[in-house]
Amino acid sequence: MTYDSSLRAVGWARSLPLSSGVKVARDWTRAHLATLGWERAAPDLADSVVLAVCELVTNAHLHARSTAQLILTWDEECLHVTVHDASTRLPERRQASGSALGGRGLLLVDALADRWQARRCSRGKDVTACFQPPRTGQPE
């Protein structure tokens, strides 16, 4: 049997203006996770992805005050969740006090994702989180 080294990937993108709520991002993401079989095969992981999407889109709207571009890319090993916004300022982890209403978004993303990174690009920044399904419950 020969090994096929070509990359197989599928992806989706959605623009989320400031006027759209985070529910739009959450519902859109869940629909695409369902097409991958994650809702059935890895429901806890699907919930983690959706929560991370909510945090990243909220950060783009709140801190960058810009439209968020949400991109999901599945390459058969990792679901890459990327949120692009118009600010070149990279996100910073904050230590929120126990009574603070916010400031925990990146701590959540760090806890939920296998890894994440932020990088500046010519028209703002991208924040990308990677989610790898368990080998035994890998989506189709």
CNS distance restraints for C-alpha pairs under 8 A (distance, minus, plus):
assign (resid   7 and name CA) (resid  75 and name CA) 7.14 0.50 0.50
assign (resid   8 and name CA) (resid  75 and name CA) 5.83 0.50 0.50
assign (resid   8 and name CA) (resid  76 and name CA) 7.02 0.50 0.50
assign (resid   9 and name CA) (resid  73 and name CA) 6.80 0.50 0.50
assign (resid   9 and name CA) (resid  74 and name CA) 5.48 0.50 0.50
assign (resid   9 and name CA) (resid  75 and name CA) 4.22 0.50 0.50
assign (resid   9 and name CA) (resid  76 and name CA) 6.79 0.50 0.50
assign (resid  10 and name CA) (resid  73 and name CA) 5.76 0.50 0.50
assign (resid  10 and name CA) (resid  74 and name CA) 5.37 0.50 0.50
assign (resid  10 and name CA) (resid  75 and name CA) 6.61 0.50 0.50
assign (resid  11 and name CA) (resid  71 and name CA) 7.11 0.50 0.50
assign (resid  11 and name CA) (resid  72 and name CA) 5.37 0.50 0.50
assign (resid  11 and name CA) (resid  73 and name CA) 4.17 0.50 0.50
assign (resid  11 and name CA) (resid  74 and name CA) 6.15 0.50 0.50
assign (resid  12 and name CA) (resid  71 and name CA) 5.72 0.50 0.50
assign (resid  12 and name CA) (resid  72 and name CA) 5.29 0.50 0.50
assign (resid  12 and name CA) (resid  73 and name CA) 6.60 0.50 0.50
assign (resid  13 and name CA) (resid  69 and name CA) 7.02 0.50 0.50
assign (resid  13 and name CA) (resid  70 and name CA) 5.58 0.50 0.50
assign (resid  13 and name CA) (resid  71 and name CA) 4.33 0.50 0.50
assign (resid  13 and name CA) (resid  72 and name CA) 6.42 0.50 0.50
assign (resid  14 and name CA) (resid  69 and name CA) 5.84 0.50 0.50
assign (resid  14 and name CA) (resid  70 and name CA) 5.21 0.50 0.50
assign (resid  14 and name CA) (resid  71 and name CA) 6.52 0.50 0.50
assign (resid  15 and name CA) (resid  67 and name CA) 6.89 0.50 0.50
assign (resid  15 and name CA) (resid  68 and name CA) 5.99 0.50 0.50
assign (resid  15 and name CA) (resid  69 and name CA) 4.59 0.50 0.50
assign (resid  15 and name CA) (resid  70 and name CA) 6.27 0.50 0.50
assign (resid  16 and name CA) (resid  20 and name CA) 5.92 0.50 0.50
assign (resid  16 and name CA) (resid  25 and name CA) 7.38 0.50 0.50
assign (resid  16 and name CA) (resid  67 and name CA) 5.54 0.50 0.50
assign (resid  16 and name CA) (resid  68 and name CA) 5.02 0.50 0.50
assign (resid  16 and name CA) (resid  69 and name CA) 6.09 0.50 0.50
assign (resid  16 and name CA) (resid  70 and name CA) 7.28 0.50 0.50
assign (resid  17 and name CA) (resid  66 and name CA) 7.03 0.50 0.50
assign (resid  17 and name CA) (resid  67 and name CA) 4.16 0.50 0.50
assign (resid  17 and name CA) (resid  68 and name CA) 6.25 0.50 0.50
assign (resid  18 and name CA) (resid  61 and name CA) 5.82 0.50 0.50
assign (resid  18 and name CA) (resid  65 and name CA) 7.21 0.50 0.50
assign (resid  18 and name CA) (resid  66 and name CA) 6.25 0.50 0.50
assign (resid  18 and name CA) (resid  67 and name CA) 5.43 0.50 0.50
assign (resid  18 and name CA) (resid  68 and name CA) 7.65 0.50 0.50
assign (resid  20 and name CA) (resid  24 and name CA) 6.68 0.50 0.50
assign (resid  21 and name CA) (resid  25 and name CA) 7.43 0.50 0.50
assign (resid  22 and name CA) (resid  26 and name CA) 6.24 0.50 0.50
assign (resid  22 and name CA) (resid  54 and name CA) 5.93 0.50 0.50
assign (resid  22 and name CA) (resid  57 and name CA) 6.79 0.50 0.50
assign (resid  22 and name CA) (resid  58 and name CA) 6.75 0.50 0.50
assign (resid  23 and name CA) (resid  27 and name CA) 6.00 0.50 0.50
assign (resid  23 and name CA) (resid  54 and name CA) 7.93 0.50 0.50
assign (resid  24 and name CA) (resid  28 and name CA) 6.02 0.50 0.50
assign (resid  25 and name CA) (resid  29 and name CA) 6.02 0.50 0.50
assign (resid  25 and name CA) (resid  53 and name CA) 7.08 0.50 0.50
assign (resid  25 and name CA) (resid  54 and name CA) 6.92 0.50 0.50
assign (resid  25 and name CA) (resid  57 and name CA) 7.56 0.50 0.50
assign (resid  25 and name CA) (resid  70 and name CA) 7.85 0.50 0.50
assign (resid  26 and name CA) (resid  30 and name CA) 6.19 0.50 0.50
assign (resid  26 and name CA) (resid  50 and name CA) 5.74 0.50 0.50
assign (resid  26 and name CA) (resid  51 and name CA) 7.84 0.50 0.50
assign (resid  26 and name CA) (resid  53 and name CA) 6.88 0.50 0.50
assign (resid  26 and name CA) (resid  54 and name CA) 6.39 0.50 0.50
assign (resid  27 and name CA) (resid  31 and name CA) 6.25 0.50 0.50
assign (resid  28 and name CA) (resid  32 and name CA) 6.57 0.50 0.50
assign (resid  29 and name CA) (resid  33 and name CA) 6.17 0.50 0.50
assign (resid  29 and name CA) (resid  50 and name CA) 6.50 0.50 0.50
assign (resid  29 and name CA) (resid  53 and name CA) 7.80 0.50 0.50
assign (resid  30 and name CA) (resid  34 and name CA) 6.14 0.50 0.50
assign (resid  30 and name CA) (resid  39 and name CA) 7.71 0.50 0.50
assign (resid  30 and name CA) (resid  46 and name CA) 7.44 0.50 0.50
assign (resid  30 and name CA) (resid  50 and name CA) 6.83 0.50 0.50
assign (resid  31 and name CA) (resid  35 and name CA) 6.68 0.50 0.50
assign (resid  32 and name CA) (resid  36 and name CA) 6.66 0.50 0.50
assign (resid  33 and name CA) (resid  37 and name CA) 6.38 0.50 0.50
assign (resid  33 and name CA) (resid  38 and name CA) 5.34 0.50 0.50
assign (resid  33 and name CA) (resid  39 and name CA) 6.30 0.50 0.50
assign (resid  33 and name CA) (resid  46 and name CA) 6.76 0.50 0.50
assign (resid  34 and name CA) (resid  38 and name CA) 5.69 0.50 0.50
assign (resid  34 and name CA) (resid  39 and name CA) 5.22 0.50 0.50
assign (resid  34 and name CA) (resid  40 and name CA) 7.52 0.50 0.50
assign (resid  36 and name CA) (resid 139 and name CA) 6.00 0.50 0.50
assign (resid  36 and name CA) (resid 140 and name CA) 6.26 0.50 0.50
assign (resid  37 and name CA) (resid  41 and name CA) 5.94 0.50 0.50
assign (resid  37 and name CA) (resid  42 and name CA) 7.86 0.50 0.50
assign (resid  37 and name CA) (resid 139 and name CA) 5.25 0.50 0.50
assign (resid  37 and name CA) (resid 140 and name CA) 6.18 0.50 0.50
assign (resid  38 and name CA) (resid  42 and name CA) 4.87 0.50 0.50
assign (resid  38 and name CA) (resid  43 and name CA) 6.09 0.50 0.50
assign (resid  38 and name CA) (resid  45 and name CA) 7.52 0.50 0.50
assign (resid  38 and name CA) (resid  46 and name CA) 5.91 0.50 0.50
assign (resid  38 and name CA) (resid 139 and name CA) 5.66 0.50 0.50
assign (resid  39 and name CA) (resid  43 and name CA) 4.68 0.50 0.50
assign (resid  39 and name CA) (resid  46 and name CA) 5.95 0.50 0.50
assign (resid  41 and name CA) (resid 137 and name CA) 5.52 0.50 0.50
assign (resid  41 and name CA) (resid 138 and name CA) 6.86 0.50 0.50
assign (resid  41 and name CA) (resid 139 and name CA) 6.01 0.50 0.50
assign (resid  42 and name CA) (resid  46 and name CA) 6.21 0.50 0.50
assign (resid  42 and name CA) (resid 133 and name CA) 7.14 0.50 0.50
assign (resid  42 and name CA) (resid 134 and name CA) 7.91 0.50 0.50
assign (resid  42 and name CA) (resid 137 and name CA) 6.21 0.50 0.50
assign (resid  42 and name CA) (resid 138 and name CA) 7.49 0.50 0.50
assign (resid  42 and name CA) (resid 139 and name CA) 7.46 0.50 0.50
assign (resid  43 and name CA) (resid  47 and name CA) 6.23 0.50 0.50
assign (resid  44 and name CA) (resid  48 and name CA) 6.32 0.50 0.50
assign (resid  45 and name CA) (resid  49 and name CA) 6.23 0.50 0.50
assign (resid  45 and name CA) (resid 131 and name CA) 7.90 0.50 0.50
assign (resid  45 and name CA) (resid 133 and name CA) 7.13 0.50 0.50
assign (resid  46 and name CA) (resid  50 and name CA) 6.26 0.50 0.50
assign (resid  47 and name CA) (resid  51 and name CA) 6.16 0.50 0.50
assign (resid  48 and name CA) (resid  52 and name CA) 6.16 0.50 0.50
assign (resid  48 and name CA) (resid 112 and name CA) 5.82 0.50 0.50
assign (resid  48 and name CA) (resid 113 and name CA) 7.70 0.50 0.50
assign (resid  49 and name CA) (resid  53 and name CA) 6.15 0.50 0.50
assign (resid  49 and name CA) (resid  81 and name CA) 7.94 0.50 0.50
assign (resid  49 and name CA) (resid 112 and name CA) 7.60 0.50 0.50
assign (resid  49 and name CA) (resid 113 and name CA) 7.72 0.50 0.50
assign (resid  49 and name CA) (resid 131 and name CA) 7.28 0.50 0.50
assign (resid  50 and name CA) (resid  54 and name CA) 6.25 0.50 0.50
assign (resid  51 and name CA) (resid  55 and name CA) 6.35 0.50 0.50
assign (resid  52 and name CA) (resid  56 and name CA) 6.12 0.50 0.50
assign (resid  52 and name CA) (resid 108 and name CA) 7.15 0.50 0.50
assign (resid  52 and name CA) (resid 109 and name CA) 5.36 0.50 0.50
assign (resid  52 and name CA) (resid 112 and name CA) 7.17 0.50 0.50
assign (resid  52 and name CA) (resid 113 and name CA) 7.84 0.50 0.50
assign (resid  53 and name CA) (resid  57 and name CA) 5.97 0.50 0.50
assign (resid  53 and name CA) (resid  81 and name CA) 7.28 0.50 0.50
assign (resid  53 and name CA) (resid  83 and name CA) 7.98 0.50 0.50
assign (resid  54 and name CA) (resid  58 and name CA) 5.96 0.50 0.50
assign (resid  55 and name CA) (resid  59 and name CA) 6.11 0.50 0.50
assign (resid  55 and name CA) (resid 105 and name CA) 5.36 0.50 0.50
assign (resid  55 and name CA) (resid 106 and name CA) 7.57 0.50 0.50
assign (resid  55 and name CA) (resid 108 and name CA) 7.97 0.50 0.50
assign (resid  55 and name CA) (resid 109 and name CA) 7.42 0.50 0.50
assign (resid  56 and name CA) (resid  60 and name CA) 6.29 0.50 0.50
assign (resid  56 and name CA) (resid  83 and name CA) 6.39 0.50 0.50
assign (resid  56 and name CA) (resid 105 and name CA) 7.41 0.50 0.50
assign (resid  56 and name CA) (resid 127 and name CA) 7.60 0.50 0.50
assign (resid  57 and name CA) (resid  61 and name CA) 6.24 0.50 0.50
assign (resid  57 and name CA) (resid  68 and name CA) 6.14 0.50 0.50
assign (resid  57 and name CA) (resid  70 and name CA) 7.63 0.50 0.50
assign (resid  57 and name CA) (resid  83 and name CA) 6.60 0.50 0.50
assign (resid  58 and name CA) (resid  62 and name CA) 5.83 0.50 0.50
assign (resid  59 and name CA) (resid  63 and name CA) 5.46 0.50 0.50
assign (resid  59 and name CA) (resid  64 and name CA) 7.16 0.50 0.50
assign (resid  59 and name CA) (resid 105 and name CA) 7.66 0.50 0.50
assign (resid  60 and name CA) (resid  64 and name CA) 5.05 0.50 0.50
assign (resid  60 and name CA) (resid  65 and name CA) 6.46 0.50 0.50
assign (resid  60 and name CA) (resid  66 and name CA) 6.34 0.50 0.50
assign (resid  60 and name CA) (resid  67 and name CA) 7.22 0.50 0.50
assign (resid  60 and name CA) (resid  68 and name CA) 5.79 0.50 0.50
assign (resid  60 and name CA) (resid  83 and name CA) 7.57 0.50 0.50
assign (resid  60 and name CA) (resid  84 and name CA) 7.50 0.50 0.50
assign (resid  60 and name CA) (resid  85 and name CA) 5.65 0.50 0.50
assign (resid  61 and name CA) (resid  65 and name CA) 4.72 0.50 0.50
assign (resid  61 and name CA) (resid  66 and name CA) 5.43 0.50 0.50
assign (resid  61 and name CA) (resid  67 and name CA) 6.52 0.50 0.50
assign (resid  61 and name CA) (resid  68 and name CA) 6.70 0.50 0.50
assign (resid  64 and name CA) (resid  85 and name CA) 6.51 0.50 0.50
assign (resid  64 and name CA) (resid  86 and name CA) 6.40 0.50 0.50
assign (resid  64 and name CA) (resid  87 and name CA) 5.16 0.50 0.50
assign (resid  66 and name CA) (resid  85 and name CA) 5.99 0.50 0.50
assign (resid  66 and name CA) (resid  86 and name CA) 5.89 0.50 0.50
assign (resid  66 and name CA) (resid  87 and name CA) 7.73 0.50 0.50
assign (resid  67 and name CA) (resid  85 and name CA) 6.24 0.50 0.50
assign (resid  67 and name CA) (resid  86 and name CA) 7.43 0.50 0.50
assign (resid  68 and name CA) (resid  83 and name CA) 6.21 0.50 0.50
assign (resid  68 and name CA) (resid  84 and name CA) 5.64 0.50 0.50
assign (resid  68 and name CA) (resid  85 and name CA) 5.10 0.50 0.50
assign (resid  69 and name CA) (resid  82 and name CA) 7.85 0.50 0.50
assign (resid  69 and name CA) (resid  83 and name CA) 5.45 0.50 0.50
assign (resid  69 and name CA) (resid  84 and name CA) 4.94 0.50 0.50
assign (resid  69 and name CA) (resid  85 and name CA) 6.54 0.50 0.50
assign (resid  70 and name CA) (resid  81 and name CA) 7.35 0.50 0.50
assign (resid  70 and name CA) (resid  82 and name CA) 5.83 0.50 0.50
assign (resid  70 and name CA) (resid  83 and name CA) 4.67 0.50 0.50
assign (resid  70 and name CA) (resid  84 and name CA) 6.63 0.50 0.50
assign (resid  71 and name CA) (resid  80 and name CA) 7.86 0.50 0.50
assign (resid  71 and name CA) (resid  81 and name CA) 5.93 0.50 0.50
assign (resid  71 and name CA) (resid  82 and name CA) 5.03 0.50 0.50
assign (resid  71 and name CA) (resid  83 and name CA) 6.35 0.50 0.50
assign (resid  72 and name CA) (resid  79 and name CA) 6.79 0.50 0.50
assign (resid  72 and name CA) (resid  80 and name CA) 5.72 0.50 0.50
assign (resid  72 and name CA) (resid  81 and name CA) 4.83 0.50 0.50
assign (resid  72 and name CA) (resid  82 and name CA) 6.42 0.50 0.50
assign (resid  73 and name CA) (resid  79 and name CA) 5.62 0.50 0.50
assign (resid  73 and name CA) (resid  80 and name CA) 5.05 0.50 0.50
assign (resid  73 and name CA) (resid  81 and name CA) 6.67 0.50 0.50
assign (resid  74 and name CA) (resid  78 and name CA) 5.91 0.50 0.50
assign (resid  74 and name CA) (resid  79 and name CA) 4.47 0.50 0.50
assign (resid  74 and name CA) (resid  80 and name CA) 6.33 0.50 0.50
assign (resid  75 and name CA) (resid  79 and name CA) 6.70 0.50 0.50
assign (resid  77 and name CA) (resid 132 and name CA) 6.15 0.50 0.50
assign (resid  77 and name CA) (resid 133 and name CA) 7.61 0.50 0.50
assign (resid  78 and name CA) (resid 130 and name CA) 5.91 0.50 0.50
assign (resid  78 and name CA) (resid 131 and name CA) 5.39 0.50 0.50
assign (resid  78 and name CA) (resid 132 and name CA) 4.61 0.50 0.50
assign (resid  78 and name CA) (resid 133 and name CA) 7.24 0.50 0.50
assign (resid  79 and name CA) (resid 130 and name CA) 5.58 0.50 0.50
assign (resid  79 and name CA) (resid 131 and name CA) 5.07 0.50 0.50
assign (resid  79 and name CA) (resid 132 and name CA) 6.40 0.50 0.50
assign (resid  80 and name CA) (resid 128 and name CA) 6.38 0.50 0.50
assign (resid  80 and name CA) (resid 129 and name CA) 5.74 0.50 0.50
assign (resid  80 and name CA) (resid 130 and name CA) 4.62 0.50 0.50
assign (resid  80 and name CA) (resid 131 and name CA) 6.56 0.50 0.50
assign (resid  81 and name CA) (resid 128 and name CA) 5.38 0.50 0.50
assign (resid  81 and name CA) (resid 129 and name CA) 5.19 0.50 0.50
assign (resid  81 and name CA) (resid 130 and name CA) 6.34 0.50 0.50
assign (resid  81 and name CA) (resid 131 and name CA) 7.98 0.50 0.50
assign (resid  82 and name CA) (resid 126 and name CA) 6.32 0.50 0.50
assign (resid  82 and name CA) (resid 127 and name CA) 5.50 0.50 0.50
assign (resid  82 and name CA) (resid 128 and name CA) 4.20 0.50 0.50
assign (resid  82 and name CA) (resid 129 and name CA) 6.52 0.50 0.50
assign (resid  83 and name CA) (resid 126 and name CA) 5.66 0.50 0.50
assign (resid  83 and name CA) (resid 127 and name CA) 5.39 0.50 0.50
assign (resid  83 and name CA) (resid 128 and name CA) 6.53 0.50 0.50
assign (resid  84 and name CA) (resid 124 and name CA) 7.11 0.50 0.50
assign (resid  84 and name CA) (resid 125 and name CA) 5.63 0.50 0.50
assign (resid  84 and name CA) (resid 126 and name CA) 4.40 0.50 0.50
assign (resid  84 and name CA) (resid 127 and name CA) 6.47 0.50 0.50
assign (resid  85 and name CA) (resid 124 and name CA) 5.65 0.50 0.50
assign (resid  85 and name CA) (resid 125 and name CA) 5.79 0.50 0.50
assign (resid  85 and name CA) (resid 126 and name CA) 6.79 0.50 0.50
assign (resid  86 and name CA) (resid 123 and name CA) 5.91 0.50 0.50
assign (resid  86 and name CA) (resid 124 and name CA) 4.11 0.50 0.50
assign (resid  86 and name CA) (resid 125 and name CA) 6.57 0.50 0.50
assign (resid  87 and name CA) (resid 123 and name CA) 7.66 0.50 0.50
assign (resid  87 and name CA) (resid 124 and name CA) 4.53 0.50 0.50
assign (resid  87 and name CA) (resid 125 and name CA) 6.17 0.50 0.50
assign (resid  88 and name CA) (resid 120 and name CA) 5.62 0.50 0.50
assign (resid  88 and name CA) (resid 121 and name CA) 7.36 0.50 0.50
assign (resid  88 and name CA) (resid 123 and name CA) 7.46 0.50 0.50
assign (resid  88 and name CA) (resid 124 and name CA) 4.36 0.50 0.50
assign (resid  88 and name CA) (resid 125 and name CA) 5.25 0.50 0.50
assign (resid  89 and name CA) (resid 120 and name CA) 7.69 0.50 0.50
assign (resid  89 and name CA) (resid 124 and name CA) 7.78 0.50 0.50
assign (resid  89 and name CA) (resid 125 and name CA) 7.40 0.50 0.50
assign (resid  90 and name CA) (resid 118 and name CA) 6.49 0.50 0.50
assign (resid  90 and name CA) (resid 119 and name CA) 7.00 0.50 0.50
assign (resid  90 and name CA) (resid 120 and name CA) 7.12 0.50 0.50
assign (resid  90 and name CA) (resid 125 and name CA) 7.08 0.50 0.50
assign (resid  91 and name CA) (resid 106 and name CA) 7.97 0.50 0.50
assign (resid  91 and name CA) (resid 118 and name CA) 7.31 0.50 0.50
assign (resid  92 and name CA) (resid 106 and name CA) 7.64 0.50 0.50
assign (resid  93 and name CA) (resid 103 and name CA) 7.78 0.50 0.50
assign (resid  93 and name CA) (resid 104 and name CA) 7.73 0.50 0.50
assign (resid  93 and name CA) (resid 106 and name CA) 5.79 0.50 0.50
assign (resid  93 and name CA) (resid 107 and name CA) 6.62 0.50 0.50
assign (resid  94 and name CA) (resid 103 and name CA) 5.91 0.50 0.50
assign (resid  94 and name CA) (resid 104 and name CA) 6.99 0.50 0.50
assign (resid  94 and name CA) (resid 107 and name CA) 7.98 0.50 0.50
assign (resid  95 and name CA) (resid 103 and name CA) 7.05 0.50 0.50
assign (resid  95 and name CA) (resid 104 and name CA) 7.53 0.50 0.50
assign (resid  96 and name CA) (resid 100 and name CA) 5.92 0.50 0.50
assign (resid  96 and name CA) (resid 102 and name CA) 7.09 0.50 0.50
assign (resid  96 and name CA) (resid 103 and name CA) 5.30 0.50 0.50
assign (resid  96 and name CA) (resid 104 and name CA) 6.43 0.50 0.50
assign (resid 104 and name CA) (resid 108 and name CA) 6.22 0.50 0.50
assign (resid 105 and name CA) (resid 109 and name CA) 6.32 0.50 0.50
assign (resid 106 and name CA) (resid 110 and name CA) 5.91 0.50 0.50
assign (resid 107 and name CA) (resid 111 and name CA) 6.20 0.50 0.50
assign (resid 108 and name CA) (resid 112 and name CA) 6.04 0.50 0.50
assign (resid 109 and name CA) (resid 113 and name CA) 5.79 0.50 0.50
assign (resid 109 and name CA) (resid 116 and name CA) 7.67 0.50 0.50
assign (resid 109 and name CA) (resid 129 and name CA) 7.46 0.50 0.50
assign (resid 110 and name CA) (resid 114 and name CA) 7.68 0.50 0.50
assign (resid 110 and name CA) (resid 115 and name CA) 6.87 0.50 0.50
assign (resid 110 and name CA) (resid 116 and name CA) 6.87 0.50 0.50
assign (resid 113 and name CA) (resid 129 and name CA) 5.91 0.50 0.50
assign (resid 113 and name CA) (resid 130 and name CA) 5.73 0.50 0.50
assign (resid 113 and name CA) (resid 131 and name CA) 5.35 0.50 0.50
assign (resid 114 and name CA) (resid 129 and name CA) 7.46 0.50 0.50
assign (resid 114 and name CA) (resid 130 and name CA) 5.69 0.50 0.50
assign (resid 114 and name CA) (resid 131 and name CA) 5.47 0.50 0.50
assign (resid 114 and name CA) (resid 132 and name CA) 6.68 0.50 0.50
assign (resid 115 and name CA) (resid 129 and name CA) 5.85 0.50 0.50
assign (resid 115 and name CA) (resid 130 and name CA) 5.46 0.50 0.50
assign (resid 115 and name CA) (resid 131 and name CA) 7.47 0.50 0.50
assign (resid 116 and name CA) (resid 127 and name CA) 7.27 0.50 0.50
assign (resid 116 and name CA) (resid 128 and name CA) 5.45 0.50 0.50
assign (resid 116 and name CA) (resid 129 and name CA) 4.08 0.50 0.50
assign (resid 116 and name CA) (resid 130 and name CA) 6.05 0.50 0.50
assign (resid 117 and name CA) (resid 127 and name CA) 5.79 0.50 0.50
assign (resid 117 and name CA) (resid 128 and name CA) 5.46 0.50 0.50
assign (resid 117 and name CA) (resid 129 and name CA) 6.57 0.50 0.50
assign (resid 118 and name CA) (resid 125 and name CA) 7.00 0.50 0.50
assign (resid 118 and name CA) (resid 126 and name CA) 5.66 0.50 0.50
assign (resid 118 and name CA) (resid 127 and name CA) 4.27 0.50 0.50
assign (resid 118 and name CA) (resid 128 and name CA) 6.32 0.50 0.50
assign (resid 119 and name CA) (resid 125 and name CA) 5.56 0.50 0.50
assign (resid 119 and name CA) (resid 126 and name CA) 5.50 0.50 0.50
assign (resid 119 and name CA) (resid 127 and name CA) 6.59 0.50 0.50
assign (resid 120 and name CA) (resid 124 and name CA) 5.93 0.50 0.50
assign (resid 120 and name CA) (resid 125 and name CA) 4.20 0.50 0.50
assign (resid 120 and name CA) (resid 126 and name CA) 6.42 0.50 0.50
assign (resid 121 and name CA) (resid 125 and name CA) 5.19 0.50 0.50
assign (resid 121 and name CA) (resid 126 and name CA) 7.09 0.50 0.50
assign (resid 133 and name CA) (resid 137 and name CA) 6.77 0.50 0.50
assign (resid 133 and name CA) (resid 138 and name CA) 5.41 0.50 0.50
assign (resid 133 and name CA) (resid 139 and name CA) 7.33 0.50 0.50
assign (resid 134 and name CA) (resid 138 and name CA) 5.70 0.50 0.50
